[in-house]
Amino acid sequence: VDDYNRWRGTSFSPRDCLGNRELSVKICRSYIDYYATEKRLWRIPTDEDKARTWNCGPNGWKKKITIAYWEKVRRVLD
């Protein structure tokens, strides 16, 4: 939410996202579009890259700690 606020000049708090699916999805997509890019990853981002980035920050796509989160997301996508 802090990154989104900085980019958009807004002042949302994490609490504003609770129960607000539209805002939550908007912030999530914006975060992924900002950080999970071909320029940053040196290749076209996969769904795995996007999920792992969302889970653990800008470099989450390469952190082993995010693998379990990706597995949960993958099961939903399959």
MIZA-938085 format. One record per residue (C-alpha): residue number from 1; residue in one letter; x, y, z. Coordinates in Angstrom, 3 decimals, always signed. Each point is the difference from the previous one (the first is absolute). Example, Ala and Ser with C-alpha at 12.3 -4.5 7.8 and 13.67 -1.06 7.14 Angstrom:
2
+-----+------+----------+----------+----------+
:  nr : rest :        u :        v :        w :
+-----+------+----------+----------+----------+
:   1 :    a :  +12.300 :   -4.500 :   +7.800 :
:   2 :    s :   +1.370 :   +3.440 :   -0.660 :
+-----+------+----------+----------+----------+
END
This chain:
78
+-----+------+----------+----------+----------+
:  nr : rest :        u :        v :        w :
+-----+------+----------+----------+----------+
:   1 :    v :   +0.000 :   +0.000 :   +0.000 :
:   2 :    d :   +2.892 :   +2.366 :   +0.743 :
:   3 :    d :   +1.442 :   -0.438 :   -3.489 :
:   4 :    y :   -3.422 :   +0.488 :   -1.593 :
:   5 :    n :   -0.568 :   +3.160 :   +2.024 :
:   6 :    r :   +3.374 :   +1.364 :   -1.048 :
:   7 :    w :   -0.638 :   -0.689 :   -3.704 :
:   8 :    r :   -3.585 :   +1.243 :   -0.031 :
:   9 :    g :   +0.128 :   +2.768 :   +2.595 :
:  10 :    t :   -2.656 :   -1.736 :   +2.104 :
:  11 :    s :   -0.141 :   -0.747 :   +3.719 :
:  12 :    f :   -1.542 :   -3.456 :   +0.337 :
:  13 :    s :   +0.822 :   -2.177 :   +2.975 :
:  14 :    p :   +0.064 :   -3.805 :   +0.078 :
:  15 :    r :   -3.198 :   +0.224 :   +2.023 :
:  16 :    d :   -1.719 :   +1.685 :   -2.971 :
:  17 :    c :   +0.546 :   -3.191 :   -1.994 :
:  18 :    l :   -1.779 :   -2.226 :   +2.518 :
:  19 :    g :   -3.317 :   -0.995 :   -1.517 :
:  20 :    n :   +0.638 :   +2.210 :   -3.032 :
:  21 :    r :   +0.756 :   -2.448 :   -2.790 :
:  22 :    e :   +0.025 :   +2.655 :   -2.707 :
:  23 :    l :   +2.671 :   +2.075 :   +1.758 :
:  24 :    s :   +2.000 :   -3.082 :   +0.972 :
:  25 :    v :   +0.099 :   -1.300 :   -3.582 :
:  26 :    k :   +0.844 :   +3.461 :   -1.335 :
:  27 :    i :   +2.969 :   +0.336 :   +2.350 :
:  28 :    c :   +1.151 :   -3.571 :   -0.636 :
:  29 :    r :   -0.062 :   +0.412 :   -3.777 :
:  30 :    s :   +1.765 :   +3.342 :   +0.206 :
:  31 :    y :   +2.728 :   -1.482 :   +2.216 :
:  32 :    i :   +0.530 :   -2.968 :   -2.304 :
:  33 :    d :   +0.001 :   +2.189 :   -3.119 :
:  34 :    y :   +2.608 :   +2.245 :   +1.598 :
:  35 :    y :   +2.396 :   -2.643 :   +1.313 :
:  36 :    a :   -0.521 :   -3.184 :   -2.035 :
:  37 :    t :   +1.147 :   +1.376 :   -3.332 :
:  38 :    e :   +2.116 :   -1.307 :   -2.831 :
:  39 :    k :   +2.468 :   +2.823 :   +0.616 :
:  40 :    r :   +0.517 :   -0.988 :   +3.652 :
:  41 :    l :   +0.006 :   -3.778 :   -0.520 :
:  42 :    w :   +1.840 :   +0.011 :   -3.362 :
:  43 :    r :   -2.754 :   -2.214 :   -1.419 :
:  44 :    i :   -3.769 :   -0.060 :   -0.353 :
:  45 :    p :   -1.466 :   -0.433 :   +3.507 :
:  46 :    t :   -1.934 :   -3.188 :   +0.670 :
:  47 :    d :   -2.964 :   -0.446 :   +2.316 :
:  48 :    e :   +2.480 :   -1.461 :   +2.464 :
:  49 :    d :   +2.163 :   +3.133 :   -0.129 :
:  50 :    k :   -3.038 :   +2.185 :   +0.558 :
:  51 :    a :   -1.322 :   -2.007 :   +2.941 :
:  52 :    r :   +3.380 :   -0.223 :   +1.686 :
:  53 :    t :   +0.606 :   +3.734 :   -0.485 :
:  54 :    w :   -3.375 :   +0.799 :   +1.525 :
:  55 :    n :   +0.731 :   -2.299 :   +2.934 :
:  56 :    c :   +3.465 :   +1.252 :   +0.924 :
:  57 :    g :   +0.749 :   +3.303 :   -1.672 :
:  58 :    p :   +1.883 :   +1.198 :   -3.046 :
:  59 :    n :   +2.510 :   -2.851 :   +0.065 :
:  60 :    g :   -2.375 :   -2.643 :   +1.318 :
:  61 :    w :   +0.072 :   -1.780 :   -3.357 :
:  62 :    k :   +3.489 :   -1.289 :   +0.830 :
:  63 :    k :   -0.355 :   -0.704 :   +3.737 :
:  64 :    k :   -0.372 :   -3.624 :   +1.038 :
:  65 :    i :   -2.359 :   +0.997 :   +2.801 :
:  66 :    t :   -2.697 :   +0.806 :   -2.608 :
:  67 :    i :   -0.056 :   -3.453 :   -1.595 :
:  68 :    a :   -2.638 :   -1.337 :   +2.411 :
:  69 :    y :   -2.235 :   +2.999 :   -0.730 :
:  70 :    w :   +0.389 :   -0.612 :   -3.728 :
:  71 :    e :   -1.001 :   -3.636 :   +0.448 :
:  72 :    k :   -3.254 :   +1.106 :   +1.655 :
:  73 :    v :   -0.692 :   +2.465 :   -2.811 :
:  74 :    r :   +0.883 :   -2.587 :   -2.654 :
:  75 :    r :   -2.530 :   -2.466 :   +1.419 :
:  76 :    v :   -2.725 :   +2.647 :   -0.302 :
:  77 :    l :   +1.006 :   +0.866 :   -3.578 :
:  78 :    d :   +0.112 :   -3.633 :   -1.166 :
+-----+------+----------+----------+----------+
END
